[in-house]
Amino acid sequence: MTRMVRILCLALLTIGLVGPSLPARADDRDERHEKCEKRIHRAEDKLRDAVNRHGEDSRQARKRREELEEAKQRCGDHHDMDHHDDHDHEQH
């Protein structure tokens, strides 16, 4: 009987320690994703402004394209996975 009580206590302790951290990880992931999306949208806006002001092949537009690519790379798979998911939904 004491062995059973120890196992139950250990299980409850584990659930108590691990359980609350799981939603926090999901929230962190959502927050990182949101920041990435904002960074990418800002870079896209800056590129659009540079093209409108200085032209498609201007030095300023090239710089903003590089910044946009860097923002996408920093976000990594998050951004790519979202776009792949969108394409998958369109195909099916």
PDB file of N, CA, C and O in Angstrom, chain B, residues numbered from 101:
ATOM      1  N   MET B 101       0.814  -1.197   0.000  1.00  0.00           N
ATOM      2  CA  MET B 101       0.000   0.000   0.000  1.00  0.00           C
ATOM      3  C   MET B 101       0.861   1.267   0.000  1.00  0.00           C
ATOM      4  O   MET B 101       0.537   2.223  -0.705  1.00  0.00           O
ATOM      5  N   THR B 102       1.944   1.294   0.771  1.00  0.00           N
ATOM      6  CA  THR B 102       2.801   2.485   0.808  1.00  0.00           C
ATOM      7  C   THR B 102       3.474   2.725  -0.537  1.00  0.00           C
ATOM      8  O   THR B 102       3.716   3.868  -0.925  1.00  0.00           O
ATOM      9  N   ARG B 103       3.767   1.664  -1.228  1.00  0.00           N
ATOM     10  CA  ARG B 103       4.377   1.823  -2.553  1.00  0.00           C
ATOM     11  C   ARG B 103       3.387   2.525  -3.493  1.00  0.00           C
ATOM     12  O   ARG B 103       3.773   3.404  -4.263  1.00  0.00           O
ATOM     13  N   MET B 104       2.137   2.137  -3.427  1.00  0.00           N
ATOM     14  CA  MET B 104       1.095   2.744  -4.249  1.00  0.00           C
ATOM     15  C   MET B 104       0.937   4.230  -3.910  1.00  0.00           C
ATOM     16  O   MET B 104       0.766   5.061  -4.801  1.00  0.00           O
ATOM     17  N   VAL B 105       0.994   4.550  -2.634  1.00  0.00           N
ATOM     18  CA  VAL B 105       0.876   5.953  -2.198  1.00  0.00           C
ATOM     19  C   VAL B 105       2.065   6.755  -2.719  1.00  0.00           C
ATOM     20  O   VAL B 105       1.887   7.884  -3.175  1.00  0.00           O
ATOM     21  N   ARG B 106       3.257   6.203  -2.662  1.00  0.00           N
ATOM     22  CA  ARG B 106       4.453   6.881  -3.173  1.00  0.00           C
ATOM     23  C   ARG B 106       4.316   7.143  -4.667  1.00  0.00           C
ATOM     24  O   ARG B 106       4.642   8.232  -5.140  1.00  0.00           O
ATOM     25  N   ILE B 107       3.839   6.161  -5.403  1.00  0.00           N
ATOM     26  CA  ILE B 107       3.678   6.318  -6.857  1.00  0.00           C
ATOM     27  C   ILE B 107       2.651   7.411  -7.149  1.00  0.00           C
ATOM     28  O   ILE B 107       2.870   8.251  -8.021  1.00  0.00           O
ATOM     29  N   LEU B 108       1.545   7.403  -6.433  1.00  0.00           N
ATOM     30  CA  LEU B 108       0.527   8.436  -6.640  1.00  0.00           C
ATOM     31  C   LEU B 108       1.056   9.826  -6.292  1.00  0.00           C
ATOM     32  O   LEU B 108       0.788  10.791  -7.007  1.00  0.00           O
ATOM     33  N   CYS B 109       1.800   9.926  -5.202  1.00  0.00           N
ATOM     34  CA  CYS B 109       2.387  11.221  -4.819  1.00  0.00           C
ATOM     35  C   CYS B 109       3.366  11.704  -5.868  1.00  0.00           C
ATOM     36  O   CYS B 109       3.369  12.882  -6.224  1.00  0.00           O
ATOM     37  N   LEU B 110       4.184  10.814  -6.358  1.00  0.00           N
ATOM     38  CA  LEU B 110       5.150  11.163  -7.398  1.00  0.00           C
ATOM     39  C   LEU B 110       4.430  11.612  -8.670  1.00  0.00           C
ATOM     40  O   LEU B 110       4.835  12.585  -9.305  1.00  0.00           O
ATOM     41  N   ALA B 111       3.367  10.905  -9.039  1.00  0.00           N
ATOM     42  CA  ALA B 111       2.593  11.273 -10.228  1.00  0.00           C
ATOM     43  C   ALA B 111       1.968  12.655 -10.058  1.00  0.00           C
ATOM     44  O   ALA B 111       2.021  13.477 -10.973  1.00  0.00           O
ATOM     45  N   LEU B 112       1.385  12.913  -8.909  1.00  0.00           N
ATOM     46  CA  LEU B 112       0.769  14.215  -8.663  1.00  0.00           C
ATOM     47  C   LEU B 112       1.801  15.335  -8.647  1.00  0.00           C
ATOM     48  O   LEU B 112       1.558  16.422  -9.170  1.00  0.00           O
ATOM     49  N   LEU B 113       2.936  15.065  -8.052  1.00  0.00           N
ATOM     50  CA  LEU B 113       4.004  16.059  -8.021  1.00  0.00           C
ATOM     51  C   LEU B 113       4.488  16.363  -9.436  1.00  0.00           C
ATOM     52  O   LEU B 113       4.698  17.522  -9.793  1.00  0.00           O
ATOM     53  N   THR B 114       4.660  15.335 -10.222  1.00  0.00           N
ATOM     54  CA  THR B 114       5.107  15.512 -11.607  1.00  0.00           C
ATOM     55  C   THR B 114       4.096  16.330 -12.400  1.00  0.00           C
ATOM     56  O   THR B 114       4.467  17.255 -13.123  1.00  0.00           O
ATOM     57  N   ILE B 115       2.835  15.991 -12.265  1.00  0.00           N
ATOM     58  CA  ILE B 115       1.787  16.739 -12.963  1.00  0.00           C
ATOM     59  C   ILE B 115       1.762  18.188 -12.485  1.00  0.00           C
ATOM     60  O   ILE B 115       1.588  19.108 -13.285  1.00  0.00           O
ATOM     61  N   GLY B 116       1.934  18.385 -11.201  1.00  0.00           N
ATOM     62  CA  GLY B 116       1.934  19.731 -10.638  1.00  0.00           C
ATOM     63  C   GLY B 116       3.092  20.580 -11.129  1.00  0.00           C
ATOM     64  O   GLY B 116       2.946  21.790 -11.301  1.00  0.00           O
ATOM     65  N   LEU B 117       4.239  19.958 -11.357  1.00  0.00           N
ATOM     66  CA  LEU B 117       5.408  20.708 -11.818  1.00  0.00           C
ATOM     67  C   LEU B 117       5.404  20.912 -13.325  1.00  0.00           C
ATOM     68  O   LEU B 117       5.738  21.996 -13.804  1.00  0.00           O
ATOM     69  N   VAL B 118       5.035  19.900 -14.066  1.00  0.00           N
ATOM     70  CA  VAL B 118       5.105  19.951 -15.523  1.00  0.00           C
ATOM     71  C   VAL B 118       3.868  20.611 -16.125  1.00  0.00           C
ATOM     72  O   VAL B 118       3.979  21.359 -17.096  1.00  0.00           O
ATOM     73  N   GLY B 119       2.721  20.348 -15.574  1.00  0.00           N
ATOM     74  CA  GLY B 119       1.462  20.845 -16.126  1.00  0.00           C
ATOM     75  C   GLY B 119       1.425  22.339 -16.374  1.00  0.00           C
ATOM     76  O   GLY B 119       1.106  22.756 -17.487  1.00  0.00           O
ATOM     77  N   PRO B 120       1.739  23.165 -15.381  1.00  0.00           N
ATOM     78  CA  PRO B 120       1.654  24.615 -15.589  1.00  0.00           C
ATOM     79  C   PRO B 120       2.647  25.146 -16.618  1.00  0.00           C
ATOM     80  O   PRO B 120       2.411  26.208 -17.194  1.00  0.00           O
ATOM     81  N   SER B 121       3.719  24.460 -16.860  1.00  0.00           N
ATOM     82  CA  SER B 121       4.712  24.975 -17.811  1.00  0.00           C
ATOM     83  C   SER B 121       4.308  24.741 -19.253  1.00  0.00           C
ATOM     84  O   SER B 121       4.808  25.437 -20.137  1.00  0.00           O
ATOM     85  N   LEU B 122       3.440  23.806 -19.527  1.00  0.00           N
ATOM     86  CA  LEU B 122       3.060  23.511 -20.902  1.00  0.00           C
ATOM     87  C   LEU B 122       2.350  24.670 -21.586  1.00  0.00           C
ATOM     88  O   LEU B 122       2.738  25.022 -22.700  1.00  0.00           O
ATOM     89  N   PRO B 123       1.337  25.283 -20.991  1.00  0.00           N
ATOM     90  CA  PRO B 123       0.709  26.424 -21.662  1.00  0.00           C
ATOM     91  C   PRO B 123       1.675  27.591 -21.853  1.00  0.00           C
ATOM     92  O   PRO B 123       1.569  28.321 -22.839  1.00  0.00           O
ATOM     93  N   ALA B 124       2.603  27.775 -20.937  1.00  0.00           N
ATOM     94  CA  ALA B 124       3.569  28.869 -21.069  1.00  0.00           C
ATOM     95  C   ALA B 124       4.423  28.667 -22.313  1.00  0.00           C
ATOM     96  O   ALA B 124       4.737  29.631 -23.011  1.00  0.00           O
ATOM     97  N   ARG B 125       4.794  27.450 -22.591  1.00  0.00           N
ATOM     98  CA  ARG B 125       5.585  27.186 -23.797  1.00  0.00           C
ATOM     99  C   ARG B 125       4.781  27.498 -25.048  1.00  0.00           C
ATOM    100  O   ARG B 125       5.307  28.077 -25.999  1.00  0.00           O
ATOM    101  N   ALA B 126       3.529  27.124 -25.054  1.00  0.00           N
ATOM    102  CA  ALA B 126       2.679  27.430 -26.202  1.00  0.00           C
ATOM    103  C   ALA B 126       2.532  28.941 -26.354  1.00  0.00           C
ATOM    104  O   ALA B 126       2.576  29.456 -27.471  1.00  0.00           O
ATOM    105  N   ASP B 127       2.359  29.656 -25.243  1.00  0.00           N
ATOM    106  CA  ASP B 127       2.241  31.104 -25.289  1.00  0.00           C
ATOM    107  C   ASP B 127       3.526  31.733 -25.812  1.00  0.00           C
ATOM    108  O   ASP B 127       3.476  32.659 -26.622  1.00  0.00           O
ATOM    109  N   ASP B 128       4.678  31.240 -25.358  1.00  0.00           N
ATOM    110  CA  ASP B 128       5.966  31.751 -25.836  1.00  0.00           C
ATOM    111  C   ASP B 128       6.096  31.551 -27.334  1.00  0.00           C
ATOM    112  O   ASP B 128       6.549  32.439 -28.055  1.00  0.00           O
ATOM    113  N   ARG B 129       5.695  30.383 -27.791  1.00  0.00           N
ATOM    114  CA  ARG B 129       5.796  30.071 -29.218  1.00  0.00           C
ATOM    115  C   ARG B 129       4.889  31.011 -30.011  1.00  0.00           C
ATOM    116  O   ARG B 129       5.289  31.517 -31.059  1.00  0.00           O
ATOM    117  N   ASP B 130       3.683  31.244 -29.524  1.00  0.00           N
ATOM    118  CA  ASP B 130       2.763  32.155 -30.195  1.00  0.00           C
ATOM    119  C   ASP B 130       3.312  33.573 -30.220  1.00  0.00           C
ATOM    120  O   ASP B 130       3.192  34.282 -31.219  1.00  0.00           O
ATOM    121  N   GLU B 131       3.914  33.975 -29.108  1.00  0.00           N
ATOM    122  CA  GLU B 131       4.472  35.323 -29.025  1.00  0.00           C
ATOM    123  C   GLU B 131       5.649  35.487 -29.992  1.00  0.00           C
ATOM    124  O   GLU B 131       5.759  36.505 -30.675  1.00  0.00           O
ATOM    125  N   ARG B 132       6.519  34.492 -30.047  1.00  0.00           N
ATOM    126  CA  ARG B 132       7.648  34.544 -30.996  1.00  0.00           C
ATOM    127  C   ARG B 132       7.136  34.598 -32.424  1.00  0.00           C
ATOM    128  O   ARG B 132       7.655  35.351 -33.249  1.00  0.00           O
ATOM    129  N   HIS B 133       6.115  33.797 -32.716  1.00  0.00           N
ATOM    130  CA  HIS B 133       5.537  33.774 -34.059  1.00  0.00           C
ATOM    131  C   HIS B 133       4.962  35.142 -34.416  1.00  0.00           C
ATOM    132  O   HIS B 133       5.146  35.636 -35.529  1.00  0.00           O
ATOM    133  N   GLU B 134       4.267  35.741 -33.462  1.00  0.00           N
ATOM    134  CA  GLU B 134       3.669  37.054 -33.685  1.00  0.00           C
ATOM    135  C   GLU B 134       4.738  38.108 -33.932  1.00  0.00           C
ATOM    136  O   GLU B 134       4.591  38.948 -34.820  1.00  0.00           O
ATOM    137  N   LYS B 135       5.824  38.066 -33.143  1.00  0.00           N
ATOM    138  CA  LYS B 135       6.913  39.025 -33.329  1.00  0.00           C
ATOM    139  C   LYS B 135       7.561  38.844 -34.702  1.00  0.00           C
ATOM    140  O   LYS B 135       7.891  39.823 -35.372  1.00  0.00           O
ATOM    141  N   CYS B 136       7.738  37.597 -35.113  1.00  0.00           N
ATOM    142  CA  CYS B 136       8.310  37.322 -36.430  1.00  0.00           C
ATOM    143  C   CYS B 136       7.427  37.896 -37.526  1.00  0.00           C
ATOM    144  O   CYS B 136       7.911  38.551 -38.448  1.00  0.00           O
ATOM    145  N   GLU B 137       6.141  37.647 -37.418  1.00  0.00           N
ATOM    146  CA  GLU B 137       5.222  38.147 -38.436  1.00  0.00           C
ATOM    147  C   GLU B 137       5.256  39.667 -38.500  1.00  0.00           C
ATOM    148  O   GLU B 137       5.240  40.240 -39.589  1.00  0.00           O
ATOM    149  N   LYS B 138       5.302  40.324 -37.349  1.00  0.00           N
ATOM    150  CA  LYS B 138       5.367  41.790 -37.323  1.00  0.00           C
ATOM    151  C   LYS B 138       6.657  42.282 -37.968  1.00  0.00           C
ATOM    152  O   LYS B 138       6.650  43.244 -38.737  1.00  0.00           O
ATOM    153  N   ARG B 139       7.770  41.610 -37.648  1.00  0.00           N
ATOM    154  CA  ARG B 139       9.059  41.993 -38.213  1.00  0.00           C
ATOM    155  C   ARG B 139       9.036  41.859 -39.741  1.00  0.00           C
ATOM    156  O   ARG B 139       9.543  42.724 -40.455  1.00  0.00           O
ATOM    157  N   ILE B 140       8.453  40.785 -40.223  1.00  0.00           N
ATOM    158  CA  ILE B 140       8.378  40.563 -41.667  1.00  0.00           C
ATOM    159  C   ILE B 140       7.466  41.599 -42.322  1.00  0.00           C
ATOM    160  O   ILE B 140       7.805  42.149 -43.370  1.00  0.00           O
ATOM    161  N   HIS B 141       6.326  41.863 -41.719  1.00  0.00           N
ATOM    162  CA  HIS B 141       5.406  42.858 -42.286  1.00  0.00           C
ATOM    163  C   HIS B 141       6.035  44.246 -42.320  1.00  0.00           C
ATOM    164  O   HIS B 141       5.851  44.998 -43.277  1.00  0.00           O
ATOM    165  N   ARG B 142       6.784  44.581 -41.259  1.00  0.00           N
ATOM    166  CA  ARG B 142       7.477  45.880 -41.235  1.00  0.00           C
ATOM    167  C   ARG B 142       8.496  45.961 -42.374  1.00  0.00           C
ATOM    168  O   ARG B 142       8.602  46.979 -43.058  1.00  0.00           O
ATOM    169  N   ALA B 143       9.238  44.877 -42.563  1.00  0.00           N
ATOM    170  CA  ALA B 143      10.238  44.851 -43.632  1.00  0.00           C
ATOM    171  C   ALA B 143       9.570  44.946 -45.000  1.00  0.00           C
ATOM    172  O   ALA B 143      10.092  45.604 -45.899  1.00  0.00           O
ATOM    173  N   GLU B 144       8.418  44.292 -45.163  1.00  0.00           N
ATOM    174  CA  GLU B 144       7.684  44.382 -46.432  1.00  0.00           C
ATOM    175  C   GLU B 144       7.193  45.804 -46.679  1.00  0.00           C
ATOM    176  O   GLU B 144       7.253  46.298 -47.805  1.00  0.00           O
ATOM    177  N   ASP B 145       6.710  46.455 -45.636  1.00  0.00           N
ATOM    178  CA  ASP B 145       6.254  47.841 -45.768  1.00  0.00           C
ATOM    179  C   ASP B 145       7.402  48.762 -46.162  1.00  0.00           C
ATOM    180  O   ASP B 145       7.243  49.632 -47.018  1.00  0.00           O
ATOM    181  N   LYS B 146       8.555  48.568 -45.533  1.00  0.00           N
ATOM    182  CA  LYS B 146       9.716  49.395 -45.853  1.00  0.00           C
ATOM    183  C   LYS B 146      10.176  49.160 -47.286  1.00  0.00           C
ATOM    184  O   LYS B 146      10.585  50.099 -47.969  1.00  0.00           O
ATOM    185  N   LEU B 147      10.110  47.916 -47.744  1.00  0.00           N
ATOM    186  CA  LEU B 147      10.470  47.619 -49.123  1.00  0.00           C
ATOM    187  C   LEU B 147       9.503  48.313 -50.078  1.00  0.00           C
ATOM    188  O   LEU B 147       9.929  48.929 -51.055  1.00  0.00           O
ATOM    189  N   ARG B 148       8.221  48.217 -49.801  1.00  0.00           N
ATOM    190  CA  ARG B 148       7.206  48.847 -50.649  1.00  0.00           C
ATOM    191  C   ARG B 148       7.438  50.367 -50.715  1.00  0.00           C
ATOM    192  O   ARG B 148       7.344  50.969 -51.785  1.00  0.00           O
ATOM    193  N   ASP B 149       7.740  50.973 -49.571  1.00  0.00           N
ATOM    194  CA  ASP B 149       8.013  52.416 -49.547  1.00  0.00           C
ATOM    195  C   ASP B 149       9.248  52.760 -50.372  1.00  0.00           C
ATOM    196  O   ASP B 149       9.248  53.736 -51.121  1.00  0.00           O
ATOM    197  N   ALA B 150      10.297  51.957 -50.233  1.00  0.00           N
ATOM    198  CA  ALA B 150      11.531  52.215 -50.978  1.00  0.00           C
ATOM    199  C   ALA B 150      11.292  52.095 -52.479  1.00  0.00           C
ATOM    200  O   ALA B 150      11.804  52.902 -53.254  1.00  0.00           O
ATOM    201  N   VAL B 151      10.528  51.109 -52.887  1.00  0.00           N
ATOM    202  CA  VAL B 151      10.221  50.940 -54.318  1.00  0.00           C
ATOM    203  C   VAL B 151       9.408  52.125 -54.819  1.00  0.00           C
ATOM    204  O   VAL B 151       9.679  52.655 -55.896  1.00  0.00           O
ATOM    205  N   ASN B 152       8.412  52.541 -54.044  1.00  0.00           N
ATOM    206  CA  ASN B 152       7.578  53.683 -54.464  1.00  0.00           C
ATOM    207  C   ASN B 152       8.377  54.974 -54.553  1.00  0.00           C
ATOM    208  O   ASN B 152       8.161  55.774 -55.463  1.00  0.00           O
ATOM    209  N   ARG B 153       9.294  55.185 -53.620  1.00  0.00           N
ATOM    210  CA  ARG B 153      10.058  56.435 -53.589  1.00  0.00           C
ATOM    211  C   ARG B 153      11.242  56.446 -54.550  1.00  0.00           C
ATOM    212  O   ARG B 153      11.532  57.466 -55.175  1.00  0.00           O
ATOM    213  N   HIS B 154      11.928  55.304 -54.667  1.00  0.00           N
ATOM    214  CA  HIS B 154      13.207  55.305 -55.380  1.00  0.00           C
ATOM    215  C   HIS B 154      13.248  54.402 -56.604  1.00  0.00           C
ATOM    216  O   HIS B 154      14.204  54.459 -57.379  1.00  0.00           O
ATOM    217  N   GLY B 155      12.239  53.578 -56.790  1.00  0.00           N
ATOM    218  CA  GLY B 155      12.204  52.699 -57.954  1.00  0.00           C
ATOM    219  C   GLY B 155      12.559  51.257 -57.611  1.00  0.00           C
ATOM    220  O   GLY B 155      13.225  50.978 -56.613  1.00  0.00           O
ATOM    221  N   GLU B 156      12.098  50.356 -58.460  1.00  0.00           N
ATOM    222  CA  GLU B 156      12.239  48.911 -58.255  1.00  0.00           C
ATOM    223  C   GLU B 156      13.701  48.463 -58.134  1.00  0.00           C
ATOM    224  O   GLU B 156      14.019  47.607 -57.308  1.00  0.00           O
ATOM    225  N   ASP B 157      14.578  49.030 -58.941  1.00  0.00           N
ATOM    226  CA  ASP B 157      15.978  48.590 -58.968  1.00  0.00           C
ATOM    227  C   ASP B 157      16.919  49.531 -58.223  1.00  0.00           C
ATOM    228  O   ASP B 157      18.131  49.488 -58.431  1.00  0.00           O
ATOM    229  N   SER B 158      16.375  50.370 -57.367  1.00  0.00           N
ATOM    230  CA  SER B 158      17.209  51.336 -56.652  1.00  0.00           C
ATOM    231  C   SER B 158      18.046  50.660 -55.567  1.00  0.00           C
ATOM    232  O   SER B 158      17.763  49.544 -55.131  1.00  0.00           O
ATOM    233  N   ARG B 159      19.070  51.371 -55.157  1.00  0.00           N
ATOM    234  CA  ARG B 159      19.928  50.902 -54.065  1.00  0.00           C
ATOM    235  C   ARG B 159      19.113  50.713 -52.790  1.00  0.00           C
ATOM    236  O   ARG B 159      19.305  49.742 -52.058  1.00  0.00           O
ATOM    237  N   GLN B 160      18.207  51.644 -52.531  1.00  0.00           N
ATOM    238  CA  GLN B 160      17.380  51.578 -51.327  1.00  0.00           C
ATOM    239  C   GLN B 160      16.460  50.342 -51.350  1.00  0.00           C
ATOM    240  O   GLN B 160      16.288  49.674 -50.331  1.00  0.00           O
ATOM    241  N   ALA B 161      15.884  50.051 -52.500  1.00  0.00           N
ATOM    242  CA  ALA B 161      15.003  48.885 -52.622  1.00  0.00           C
ATOM    243  C   ALA B 161      15.797  47.591 -52.443  1.00  0.00           C
ATOM    244  O   ALA B 161      15.328  46.650 -51.803  1.00  0.00           O
ATOM    245  N   ARG B 162      17.001  47.551 -53.013  1.00  0.00           N
ATOM    246  CA  ARG B 162      17.843  46.349 -52.838  1.00  0.00           C
ATOM    247  C   ARG B 162      18.171  46.129 -51.370  1.00  0.00           C
ATOM    248  O   ARG B 162      18.132  45.002 -50.877  1.00  0.00           O
ATOM    249  N   LYS B 163      18.493  47.210 -50.680  1.00  0.00           N
ATOM    250  CA  LYS B 163      18.796  47.114 -49.239  1.00  0.00           C
ATOM    251  C   LYS B 163      17.586  46.588 -48.470  1.00  0.00           C
ATOM    252  O   LYS B 163      17.718  45.722 -47.605  1.00  0.00           O
ATOM    253  N   ARG B 164      16.408  47.117 -48.792  1.00  0.00           N
ATOM    254  CA  ARG B 164      15.187  46.678 -48.093  1.00  0.00           C
ATOM    255  C   ARG B 164      14.847  45.225 -48.423  1.00  0.00           C
ATOM    256  O   ARG B 164      14.306  44.520 -47.571  1.00  0.00           O
ATOM    257  N   ARG B 165      15.152  44.757 -49.646  1.00  0.00           N
ATOM    258  CA  ARG B 165      14.946  43.339 -49.977  1.00  0.00           C
ATOM    259  C   ARG B 165      15.850  42.452 -49.132  1.00  0.00           C
ATOM    260  O   ARG B 165      15.437  41.397 -48.651  1.00  0.00           O
ATOM    261  N   GLU B 166      17.087  42.897 -48.961  1.00  0.00           N
ATOM    262  CA  GLU B 166      18.019  42.136 -48.119  1.00  0.00           C
ATOM    263  C   GLU B 166      17.511  42.070 -46.682  1.00  0.00           C
ATOM    264  O   GLU B 166      17.573  41.021 -46.042  1.00  0.00           O
ATOM    265  N   GLU B 167      17.009  43.194 -46.182  1.00  0.00           N
ATOM    266  CA  GLU B 167      16.482  43.222 -44.814  1.00  0.00           C
ATOM    267  C   GLU B 167      15.269  42.310 -44.675  1.00  0.00           C
ATOM    268  O   GLU B 167      15.102  41.651 -43.648  1.00  0.00           O
ATOM    269  N   LEU B 168      14.431  42.270 -45.691  1.00  0.00           N
ATOM    270  CA  LEU B 168      13.267  41.385 -45.670  1.00  0.00           C
ATOM    271  C   LEU B 168      13.709  39.922 -45.634  1.00  0.00           C
ATOM    272  O   LEU B 168      13.161  39.126 -44.872  1.00  0.00           O
ATOM    273  N   GLU B 169      14.691  39.570 -46.450  1.00  0.00           N
ATOM    274  CA  GLU B 169      15.195  38.195 -46.454  1.00  0.00           C
ATOM    275  C   GLU B 169      15.810  37.821 -45.107  1.00  0.00           C
ATOM    276  O   GLU B 169      15.635  36.703 -44.622  1.00  0.00           O
ATOM    277  N   GLU B 170      16.530  38.766 -44.510  1.00  0.00           N
ATOM    278  CA  GLU B 170      17.111  38.517 -43.182  1.00  0.00           C
ATOM    279  C   GLU B 170      16.016  38.285 -42.140  1.00  0.00           C
ATOM    280  O   GLU B 170      16.134  37.397 -41.295  1.00  0.00           O
ATOM    281  N   ALA B 171      14.961  39.080 -42.205  1.00  0.00           N
ATOM    282  CA  ALA B 171      13.853  38.912 -41.254  1.00  0.00           C
ATOM    283  C   ALA B 171      13.209  37.543 -41.429  1.00  0.00           C
ATOM    284  O   ALA B 171      12.874  36.881 -40.446  1.00  0.00           O
ATOM    285  N   LYS B 172      13.036  37.119 -42.672  1.00  0.00           N
ATOM    286  CA  LYS B 172      12.449  35.801 -42.931  1.00  0.00           C
ATOM    287  C   LYS B 172      13.364  34.691 -42.433  1.00  0.00           C
ATOM    288  O   LYS B 172      12.896  33.703 -41.868  1.00  0.00           O
ATOM    289  N   GLN B 173      14.665  34.853 -42.640  1.00  0.00           N
ATOM    290  CA  GLN B 173      15.612  33.832 -42.184  1.00  0.00           C
ATOM    291  C   GLN B 173      15.653  33.755 -40.662  1.00  0.00           C
ATOM    292  O   GLN B 173      15.719  32.664 -40.096  1.00  0.00           O
ATOM    293  N   ARG B 174      15.614  34.908 -39.997  1.00  0.00           N
ATOM    294  CA  ARG B 174      15.627  34.914 -38.531  1.00  0.00           C
ATOM    295  C   ARG B 174      14.410  34.202 -37.969  1.00  0.00           C
ATOM    296  O   ARG B 174      14.486  33.540 -36.934  1.00  0.00           O
ATOM    297  N   CYS B 175      13.304  34.342 -38.653  1.00  0.00           N
ATOM    298  CA  CYS B 175      12.088  33.677 -38.189  1.00  0.00           C
ATOM    299  C   CYS B 175      12.143  32.182 -38.478  1.00  0.00           C
ATOM    300  O   CYS B 175      11.449  31.397 -37.831  1.00  0.00           O
ATOM    301  N   GLY B 176      12.947  31.793 -39.425  1.00  0.00           N
ATOM    302  CA  GLY B 176      13.167  30.382 -39.696  1.00  0.00           C
ATOM    303  C   GLY B 176      11.942  29.649 -40.176  1.00  0.00           C
ATOM    304  O   GLY B 176      11.172  30.152 -40.993  1.00  0.00           O
ATOM    305  N   ASP B 177      11.774  28.444 -39.652  1.00  0.00           N
ATOM    306  CA  ASP B 177      10.740  27.541 -40.129  1.00  0.00           C
ATOM    307  C   ASP B 177       9.334  28.034 -39.824  1.00  0.00           C
ATOM    308  O   ASP B 177       8.386  27.636 -40.502  1.00  0.00           O
ATOM    309  N   HIS B 178       9.177  28.883 -38.831  1.00  0.00           N
ATOM    310  CA  HIS B 178       7.839  29.390 -38.496  1.00  0.00           C
ATOM    311  C   HIS B 178       7.164  29.969 -39.712  1.00  0.00           C
ATOM    312  O   HIS B 178       6.043  29.599 -40.062  1.00  0.00           O
ATOM    313  N   HIS B 179       7.869  30.891 -40.352  1.00  0.00           N
ATOM    314  CA  HIS B 179       7.290  31.592 -41.494  1.00  0.00           C
ATOM    315  C   HIS B 179       7.101  30.635 -42.663  1.00  0.00           C
ATOM    316  O   HIS B 179       6.057  30.642 -43.315  1.00  0.00           O
ATOM    317  N   ASP B 180       8.113  29.809 -42.927  1.00  0.00           N
ATOM    318  CA  ASP B 180       8.027  28.870 -44.035  1.00  0.00           C
ATOM    319  C   ASP B 180       6.895  27.878 -43.843  1.00  0.00           C
ATOM    320  O   ASP B 180       6.167  27.578 -44.790  1.00  0.00           O
ATOM    321  N   MET B 181       6.736  27.360 -42.621  1.00  0.00           N
ATOM    322  CA  MET B 181       5.701  26.377 -42.358  1.00  0.00           C
ATOM    323  C   MET B 181       4.317  26.977 -42.578  1.00  0.00           C
ATOM    324  O   MET B 181       3.421  26.300 -43.083  1.00  0.00           O
ATOM    325  N   ASP B 182       4.137  28.231 -42.206  1.00  0.00           N
ATOM    326  CA  ASP B 182       2.840  28.872 -42.400  1.00  0.00           C
ATOM    327  C   ASP B 182       2.503  28.953 -43.880  1.00  0.00           C
ATOM    328  O   ASP B 182       1.370  28.684 -44.280  1.00  0.00           O
ATOM    329  N   HIS B 183       3.484  29.324 -44.690  1.00  0.00           N
ATOM    330  CA  HIS B 183       3.226  29.438 -46.112  1.00  0.00           C
ATOM    331  C   HIS B 183       3.000  28.073 -46.750  1.00  0.00           C
ATOM    332  O   HIS B 183       2.175  27.946 -47.654  1.00  0.00           O
ATOM    333  N   HIS B 184       3.724  27.045 -46.292  1.00  0.00           N
ATOM    334  CA  HIS B 184       3.502  25.702 -46.810  1.00  0.00           C
ATOM    335  C   HIS B 184       2.103  25.236 -46.450  1.00  0.00           C
ATOM    336  O   HIS B 184       1.429  24.612 -47.270  1.00  0.00           O
ATOM    337  N   ASP B 185       1.657  25.528 -45.237  1.00  0.00           N
ATOM    338  CA  ASP B 185       0.319  25.142 -44.822  1.00  0.00           C
ATOM    339  C   ASP B 185      -0.727  25.811 -45.705  1.00  0.00           C
ATOM    340  O   ASP B 185      -1.712  25.183 -46.093  1.00  0.00           O
ATOM    341  N   ASP B 186      -0.512  27.098 -46.025  1.00  0.00           N
ATOM    342  CA  ASP B 186      -1.458  27.810 -46.885  1.00  0.00           C
ATOM    343  C   ASP B 186      -1.537  27.150 -48.256  1.00  0.00           C
ATOM    344  O   ASP B 186      -2.623  26.977 -48.811  1.00  0.00           O
ATOM    345  N   HIS B 187      -0.392  26.788 -48.791  1.00  0.00           N
ATOM    346  CA  HIS B 187      -0.375  26.156 -50.113  1.00  0.00           C
ATOM    347  C   HIS B 187      -1.024  24.788 -50.064  1.00  0.00           C
ATOM    348  O   HIS B 187      -1.733  24.406 -50.995  1.00  0.00           O
ATOM    349  N   ASP B 188      -0.791  24.039 -48.982  1.00  0.00           N
ATOM    350  CA  ASP B 188      -1.405  22.735 -48.851  1.00  0.00           C
ATOM    351  C   ASP B 188      -2.918  22.836 -48.849  1.00  0.00           C
ATOM    352  O   ASP B 188      -3.605  22.018 -49.462  1.00  0.00           O
ATOM    353  N   HIS B 189      -3.440  23.850 -48.154  1.00  0.00           N
ATOM    354  CA  HIS B 189      -4.889  24.007 -48.089  1.00  0.00           C
ATOM    355  C   HIS B 189      -5.457  24.382 -49.461  1.00  0.00           C
ATOM    356  O   HIS B 189      -6.558  23.967 -49.823  1.00  0.00           O
ATOM    357  N   GLU B 190      -4.694  25.167 -50.214  1.00  0.00           N
ATOM    358  CA  GLU B 190      -5.178  25.575 -51.531  1.00  0.00           C
ATOM    359  C   GLU B 190      -5.237  24.389 -52.486  1.00  0.00           C
ATOM    360  O   GLU B 190      -6.127  24.319 -53.334  1.00  0.00           O
ATOM    361  N   GLN B 191      -4.295  23.456 -52.353  1.00  0.00           N
ATOM    362  CA  GLN B 191      -4.228  22.332 -53.266  1.00  0.00           C
ATOM    363  C   GLN B 191      -5.290  21.294 -52.992  1.00  0.00           C
ATOM    364  O   GLN B 191      -5.737  20.605 -53.909  1.00  0.00           O
ATOM    365  N   HIS B 192      -5.709  21.170 -51.723  1.00  0.00           N
ATOM    366  CA  HIS B 192      -6.659  20.090 -51.380  1.00  0.00           C
ATOM    367  C   HIS B 192      -8.065  20.553 -51.380  1.00  0.00           C
ATOM    368  O   HIS B 192      -8.974  19.767 -51.113  1.00  0.00           O
TER     369      HIS B 192
END
